[in-house]
Amino acid sequence: MAQATFSVRMDEALKHQFDSLCQDFGMNMTTAINIFARAVVRQRRIPFEISSPETQITRNGAMQAFQALRAQAKNNGVSDMTIEEINAEIDKARMETGG
């Protein structure tokens, strides 16, 4: 199999920490990056969750979430609940969880 060079820029302190940890695992950084790349290709996704502590809420995103909830309510047979019934369900859930 032909080999290719891959260059990555990263913070120097992070590089040293990563190199040290890889050595603890008995491998070098190149092997670790290759393991990561193979996992991504095999699973067809990043093999861990990537998230942001802040969520940017847009009108479009909120409408999509609302439509998804409406569809779920319809599928569960509760799309015709009154506001009083909804509030009663919320109160019941809060009492059950101590909220």
C-alpha positions in Angstrom: 0.0 0.0 0.0 1.4 3.4 -0.9 2.1 5.7 2.0 1.2 9.5 2.1 2.5 12.2 4.4 -0.1 14.0 6.6 1.0 17.2 8.4 -1.0 18.6 11.4 -0.5 21.9 13.2 -1.3 21.8 16.9 -0.4 23.6 20.1 3.1 22.6 21.2 2.0 21.7 24.8 -0.8 19.5 23.4 1.6 17.8 21.1 3.9 16.9 24.0 1.0 15.6 26.1 -0.3 13.6 23.2 3.2 12.2 22.4 3.7 11.2 26.1 0.3 9.5 26.3 0.9 7.6 23.1 4.3 6.4 24.5 2.4 5.2 27.6 0.2 3.2 25.3 3.3 1.7 23.6 2.8 3.5 20.3 3.9 6.7 18.5 1.7 9.6 17.4 1.6 8.3 13.8 0.1 5.0 14.9 -2.5 6.8 17.1 -3.6 9.0 14.3 -3.8 6.0 12.0 -6.0 4.2 14.5 -8.2 7.2 14.7 -8.5 7.5 10.9 -9.3 3.8 10.5 -12.0 4.1 13.2 -13.5 7.1 11.4 -13.6 5.2 8.0 -14.8 2.0 9.5 -17.6 3.6 11.6 -18.3 6.4 9.0 -18.4 8.9 11.9 -16.2 10.5 14.5 -15.9 7.8 17.1 -16.7 10.1 20.0 -19.2 12.9 20.7 -18.2 16.4 19.7 -20.4 19.1 21.2 -20.4 22.8 22.1 -21.4 24.0 25.5 -23.4 26.8 23.9 -26.2 26.2 21.4 -27.1 28.8 18.9 -30.8 28.8 18.6 -32.2 30.0 15.2 -35.8 30.5 14.2 -35.4 27.8 11.6 -33.9 25.3 14.0 -36.6 26.0 16.6 -39.3 25.5 14.0 -37.7 22.2 12.9 -37.6 21.0 16.6 -41.2 22.1 17.1 -42.4 20.2 13.9 -40.5 17.1 15.1 -42.2 17.3 18.5 -45.6 17.7 16.8 -45.0 14.6 14.6 -43.9 12.7 17.7 -47.0 13.7 19.6 -49.2 12.7 16.7 -47.5 9.3 16.5 -48.0 8.8 20.2 -51.7 9.8 20.0 -51.4 12.9 22.2 -51.6 15.6 19.6 -55.0 16.8 20.6 -54.3 17.4 24.3 -55.6 20.7 25.8 -53.2 23.1 27.5 -54.7 22.1 30.8 -53.9 18.4 30.1 -50.4 19.3 29.0 -49.8 21.3 32.2 -51.2 18.5 34.3 -48.8 16.1 32.7 -45.9 18.5 33.4 -47.0 18.9 37.0 -47.2 15.1 37.4 -43.7 14.6 35.9 -42.3 17.3 38.2 -43.8 15.6 41.3 -42.4 12.3 40.2 -38.9 13.7 39.9 -39.1 16.0 42.9 -38.8 19.1 40.7 
